[in-house]
Amino acid sequence: MHTHLPRTGARLALAATTALVAGALAASAQETSETSGFPTIEEVETIATDAGQIAIERIAEGLVHPWGMAFLPDGRLLVTERPGRLRILASDGTLSDPVEGVPDVFAQGQGGLLDVALDPDFAENDLIYLSFAEPRDGGAATALGRGRLIDGRLEGFETIFRQEPATSGENHFGSRIVFTPDGHVFLAMAERFEFDPAQDLSNTLGAIVRLNPDGSIPQDNPFVDDEDADDAIWSYGHRNIQAAALHPDTGALWVAEMGPEGGDELNQPQAGRNYGWPVVSWGRHYDGEDIPDPATRPDFADAALEWTPVIAPSGMIFYGGDVYEAWRGDALIGGLVSQGLVRVDFEGGEALEEAERIPLGTRIRDVAQGPDGRVFVLSDREDGAVLRLSPVE
């Protein structure tokens, strides 16, 4: 089902309204933060949300375009920086020096060190996964690799998947890493701003790939028996995916991807389906040229929701904690252009509608749920930060 989100200036203005907190509200937020493990550097402000008053707390700063994050079992936080650094945020709020053993990256434009994820069996194998823009002959392309995090160093890093082909240019690398309960890993990518190859099954531009944890190909992938297709492909016809998460009840993969001038999409990628880019889109080309709407081509899978104007989605979780009762079970999607979180109401495993804008006043690159159930976000700036959202009681 496709739902067009209207241009509702009044609703967005209302959602963007924030209020400074003082006195008892500030004291309550500070008390909460002191029990969380990460000290608060600064309380930026508070905002009114459907989950109540939320304090925006800065817990780490001085990061250069932070891109991805993942919590370690001991509560420390891994954070990638796009120029090619992996850092560890300790419970006392100190940031480590760059972790040694990280691969070389193509740190130009939108390229660099991108997502980070822990192996589901990290407690036994110490493996972490990194996606990154890899410099190669012919330019650069998205890659996925893994190594063991031992004593603060990444050991034995190996690249287990390479997007093909490598191309010139600095745009559209994606990407997000998502592990599944059945032992596979999704890598959601982009089409390197190359447009038409997203419709070509012989390459992996504009594709989501499904792999075994060692990078080998699951034999039940949809195109394994197609000699003209890349065996790794799960779905294709995507533009630029920087947000992905599994629904906690259904186990289905959901992604939010960036459209052109308008037409950001929320999709539930299914095996073998074509999502239409660049043949159809709910947006227009940047030069104003029209693109046929997805409804004109029922052979393509349509979006569950779309956003015009765009939110530029990056980072996504399904909230499953107890801290913000009104958000439980819903998707929280980071927004670069919208500068906050977009909450999408989910019922029965299906996306119903945008329910709320949570204004944070900065470009949000990634979203994570902390061990204590609070939401953490990355502010994507030259002087980027880790922010925590804490309820004010």
C-alpha positions in Angstrom: 0.0 0.0 0.0 1.3 3.4 -0.9 0.5 6.4 1.3 1.4 9.9 0.1 2.4 12.2 3.0 1.0 15.6 2.2 2.9 18.9 2.5 1.5 19.9 5.9 3.2 23.0 7.0 1.1 23.4 10.1 1.8 19.9 11.3 5.6 20.3 10.7 5.6 23.7 12.4 3.8 22.2 15.4 6.2 19.2 15.6 9.2 21.5 15.4 8.1 23.5 18.5 10.6 23.1 21.4 10.7 24.5 24.9 13.7 25.2 27.1 13.5 23.4 30.4 14.5 24.9 33.8 14.4 24.1 37.5 12.9 20.8 38.4 12.8 19.5 34.9 16.5 20.0 34.4 17.3 18.4 37.7 15.2 15.3 36.9 16.9 14.8 33.6 20.3 15.2 35.2 19.5 12.6 37.8 18.4 10.2 35.1 21.6 10.7 33.1 23.8 10.0 36.1 22.4 6.5 36.3 22.9 5.7 32.6 26.7 5.1 32.4 27.5 8.0 30.1 27.9 11.4 31.8 26.2 14.4 30.2 28.5 17.1 28.7 25.6 19.5 28.1 21.8 19.4 28.1 21.0 21.1 24.9 17.2 21.6 25.4 14.0 19.7 26.0 11.3 19.0 23.5 7.6 18.0 23.8 6.9 14.6 22.2 4.1 12.0 22.2 6.3 10.2 24.7 6.4 13.2 27.0 9.1 15.8 27.7 12.5 14.6 26.4 15.8 16.1 27.2 18.4 16.2 24.5 21.8 15.4 26.1 25.2 15.6 24.4 27.4 12.8 25.7 30.3 12.9 23.2 31.6 15.6 20.9 34.5 16.3 18.6 33.6 13.6 16.1 34.0 14.3 12.4 30.9 13.3 10.5 30.0 10.3 12.7 28.1 7.7 10.6 27.3 4.5 12.4 27.2 3.1 16.0 26.8 -0.1 17.8 26.8 -0.9 21.5 29.2 -3.5 22.9 28.0 -6.0 25.5 29.7 -4.0 28.3 27.8 -0.9 27.4 30.6 0.9 25.6 29.7 2.4 22.2 31.4 1.9 18.9 31.2 5.0 16.6 32.5 5.3 13.0 33.7 8.6 11.5 33.4 9.0 7.8 37.0 10.1 7.2 38.0 6.5 8.2 38.1 6.3 12.0 36.5 3.9 14.4 36.2 5.2 18.0 35.1 3.6 21.3 33.1 5.7 23.7 33.7 4.5 27.3 31.2 4.6 30.1 33.0 7.6 31.6 32.5 9.6 28.4 36.0 9.4 27.1 36.6 8.7 23.4 39.4 6.4 22.4 42.1 7.1 19.9 41.2 5.7 16.5 41.1 1.9 16.6 44.0 0.3 14.7 43.3 -2.2 12.0 40.5 -0.4 10.2 40.6 -0.7 6.4 41.6 2.1 4.1 38.6 4.0 2.8 37.7 6.3 -0.1 37.0 9.3 2.1 35.6 11.7 -0.5 32.2 13.2 -0.8 29.7 10.8 0.7 32.3 8.0 0.8 34.3 6.9 3.8 33.9 4.6 6.8 30.1 3.9 7.1 28.2 1.4 9.2 29.3 -0.8 12.1 27.6 -3.9 13.5 28.4 -6.6 16.0 28.2 -10.2 15.0 25.3 -11.9 16.8 27.8 -14.2 18.4 30.2 -11.3 19.3 30.5 -12.5 22.9 32.1 -15.7 21.6 34.0 -14.6 18.5 34.7 -10.8 19.0 33.7 -10.1 15.4 32.6 -6.7 14.2 31.5 -5.8 10.7 32.2 -2.6 8.9 30.8 -1.2 5.6 32.9 1.3 3.8 33.6 3.0 0.5 36.6 1.0 -0.8 39.1 2.6 -3.2 39.6 0.4 -6.2 40.7 0.4 -9.8 38.0 2.4 -11.7 37.1 4.5 -8.7 35.3 3.2 -5.5 32.5 1.0 -4.4 30.8 -0.1 -1.2 32.4 -3.1 0.6 31.7 -5.2 3.7 34.4 -6.6 5.9 34.9 -8.0 9.4 37.6 -8.3 12.0 38.0 -9.2 15.7 37.9 -6.4 18.3 40.6 -7.5 20.8 42.1 -5.2 23.4 40.9 -2.1 21.6 42.4 -3.1 18.2 40.7 -4.6 15.1 42.6 -7.8 14.2 42.6 -9.9 11.0 40.2 -7.6 9.1 39.1 -9.1 5.8 36.8 -7.8 3.1 34.0 -10.4 2.5 31.9 -8.6 -0.1 32.6 -6.0 -2.8 30.0 -4.2 -4.7 30.5 -4.5 -8.5 31.5 -2.5 -10.5 33.6 0.2 -8.9 32.8 3.6 -10.5 34.1 7.1 -10.4 32.3 9.8 -8.4 31.7 10.6 -4.7 28.0 10.0 -4.3 25.6 7.2 -3.2 27.4 4.4 -1.3 24.6 3.6 1.1 24.9 1.6 3.4 23.5 -0.4 6.4 24.3 -3.8 7.9 21.5 -5.9 9.3 21.8 -9.4 10.8 18.8 -11.8 10.7 17.8 -14.4 13.3 18.3 -17.2 10.7 22.0 -16.5 10.4 22.3 -14.2 7.4 23.3 -10.6 6.9 21.8 -8.0 4.7 23.9 -5.2 3.2 21.7 -2.4 1.9 23.5 -0.2 -0.7 23.1 2.5 -3.3 23.5 2.9 -7.0 26.6 5.2 -6.9 24.5 7.9 -8.6 24.7 5.9 -11.8 20.9 5.5 -12.3 20.3 2.8 -15.0 22.5 0.1 -13.5 20.1 -0.2 -10.6 17.9 -2.1 -13.1 20.7 -4.5 -14.2 20.8 -7.7 -12.3 24.3 -8.5 -13.5 25.8 -5.9 -11.1 25.0 -4.9 -7.5 24.5 -1.2 -7.9 21.2 -0.2 -6.3 20.8 -3.6 -4.7 20.3 -5.1 -1.3 22.5 -8.2 -1.0 22.0 -11.2 1.4 25.0 -13.1 2.5 26.2 -15.7 4.9 28.3 -14.2 7.7 31.5 -15.2 6.0 30.4 -13.5 2.7 29.4 -16.6 0.9 26.1 -16.8 -0.9 23.0 -18.4 0.7 21.7 -21.0 -1.8 18.1 -19.8 -1.3 18.8 -16.3 -2.6 16.3 -15.4 -5.3 18.7 -15.2 -8.3 21.0 -18.1 -7.5 19.7 -20.1 -10.5 19.8 -17.1 -12.9 23.1 -17.1 -14.8 22.6 -13.5 -15.9 22.1 -12.2 -12.3 24.5 -11.7 -9.4 23.8 -14.4 -6.8 24.1 -12.1 -3.9 21.1 -9.9 -4.8 18.0 -10.0 -2.6 16.2 -7.0 -4.1 17.1 -4.3 -6.6 15.9 -1.0 -8.2 16.9 1.0 -5.1 18.4 4.4 -5.1 20.3 5.2 -1.9 19.6 3.2 1.3 21.1 4.5 4.5 18.4 3.2 6.9 17.5 -0.4 7.6 16.1 -2.5 10.5 14.3 -5.8 11.1 10.7 -5.7 12.4 10.9 -7.3 15.8 7.7 -9.4 15.4 7.7 -10.4 11.8 11.5 -10.5 11.2 10.9 -8.6 7.9 13.5 -6.2 6.7 12.5 -2.6 6.3 14.5 0.2 4.7 14.2 3.9 4.2 15.8 5.2 1.1 16.6 8.6 -0.3 14.7 9.8 -3.4 15.8 12.6 -5.7 13.9 15.9 -5.5 11.1 14.5 -3.4 10.0 10.8 -3.0 12.0 9.4 -0.1 10.6 5.9 0.5 9.9 3.4 3.2 10.0 -0.1 1.7 9.7 -3.7 2.9 12.2 -5.4 0.5 11.1 -8.8 -0.6 13.1 -11.5 -2.3 13.6 -10.9 -6.0 11.4 -7.7 -6.2 12.3 -4.7 -8.2 11.7 -1.3 -6.6 11.7 0.7 -9.7 14.5 3.2 -9.6 15.2 5.1 -11.9 12.3 4.1 -14.1 9.7 5.3 -11.6 9.8 7.5 -8.5 7.6 9.7 -6.4 10.1 12.5 -6.8 11.5 14.4 -9.7 15.1 14.7 -11.0 17.1 17.6 -9.6 16.8 19.5 -12.9 13.0 19.4 -12.5 12.4 16.7 -15.1 9.5 14.5 -14.3 9.8 10.8 -13.4 6.8 8.6 -13.9 5.0 7.7 -10.6 5.3 4.1 -9.4 1.5 3.7 -9.9 2.1 3.8 -13.6 4.1 0.6 -13.4 2.4 -2.1 -11.3 5.1 -4.5 -12.2 7.4 -2.6 -9.8 7.0 -2.9 -6.0 5.7 0.4 -4.6 6.7 2.1 -1.4 4.7 1.6 1.9 5.2 5.4 2.6 6.8 8.2 0.8 7.9 11.7 1.8 7.7 14.8 -0.3 9.4 17.1 0.7 12.2 14.8 1.6 13.5 13.9 5.1 16.7 12.3 3.8 16.4 9.2 5.9 19.6 7.8 7.6 19.6 5.4 10.5 16.5 3.4 11.7 15.4 1.3 14.6 12.2 -0.3 15.8 11.9 0.9 19.3 11.5 -2.0 21.8 12.2 -0.5 25.2 10.1 0.6 28.1 11.5 4.2 28.5 9.1 5.8 25.9 5.9 3.9 26.0 4.2 5.8 23.2 7.0 4.8 20.8 7.1 1.1 21.5 6.8 -1.0 18.4 7.2 1.9 16.0 10.0 2.8 13.6 12.3 5.8 14.5 14.0 7.0 11.4 16.8 9.6 11.4 16.5 12.6 9.1 19.4 14.7 7.6 17.1 17.3 6.0 14.3 17.0 8.6 17.0 17.3 11.4 15.3 14.9 13.8 13.5 11.6 14.1 10.5 10.6 12.1 8.2 8.1 14.0 6.2 5.8 11.8 3.3 4.0 13.4 3.4 0.2 12.9 0.6 -2.2 13.6 0.6 -5.9 12.9 3.9 -5.6 11.2 2.7 -3.0 8.7 3.6 0.7 8.3 0.4 2.8 8.7 1.5 6.4 8.7 3.9 9.0 9.9 2.9 9.6 13.5 5.3 12.2 14.8 8.3 14.4 14.0 10.8 14.6 16.9 12.8 17.8 16.2 16.5 17.6 17.3 17.9 20.6 15.5 20.7 18.8 13.7 21.4 16.3 10.9 20.7 12.9 12.2 22.8 10.1 10.6 22.1 7.1 12.8 19.8 5.9 15.6 20.3 3.2 18.2 18.5 1.9 21.3 20.8 1.8 24.3 21.1 -1.0 26.8 18.9 1.0 29.2 16.2 1.5 26.6 17.0 5.1 25.8 17.5 6.4 22.3 20.9 7.5 21.0 21.5 9.5 17.8 24.5 10.7 15.9 24.7 14.4 14.8 26.3 14.4 11.4 28.5 17.5 11.3 32.1 18.5 11.0 31.9 18.9 14.8 29.6 15.9 15.2 28.3 14.5 18.5 26.5 11.6 20.2 23.2 12.7 21.6 21.0 10.8 24.0 17.2 11.4 24.5 16.2 11.1 28.2 12.7 11.4 29.6 12.1 14.3 31.9 9.8 13.3 34.8 
